């Protein structure tokens, strides 16, 4: 995990929301607007309900997962944004790798751009 306290705290709460399969809590981690840059299928998020519905529909692919770990490497940071390269593992097995741009939104940080790597 990165030594960056913003990234550490953010991904700890995000991981808990994922493991709890709490679509609303996950959606609260995303800025509006946001961009999810899937290969050949970018998604422009204009409403938090989009993110909530997406994750609610995706929980099946993680059925049985009881442990998730985020190996976070902050590659750049400014006062208003940070970019984190995150390798996920699920129940000890390698999973996904994504680049997250987090943006400061007052007192909280939210995902503004997510790009699978």
Buried (B, 14 or more C-beta within 10 A) or exposed (E): BBEBEBBBEBBEBBBEBBBEBBBEBBBBBBBBEBBBBEEEEEBEBEEBEBBBEBBBEEBEEBEEBEEBBBBBBBEEBEEEBBBBBBBBBBEEEEBEEBBBBBBBEEEEBBBBBBBEE
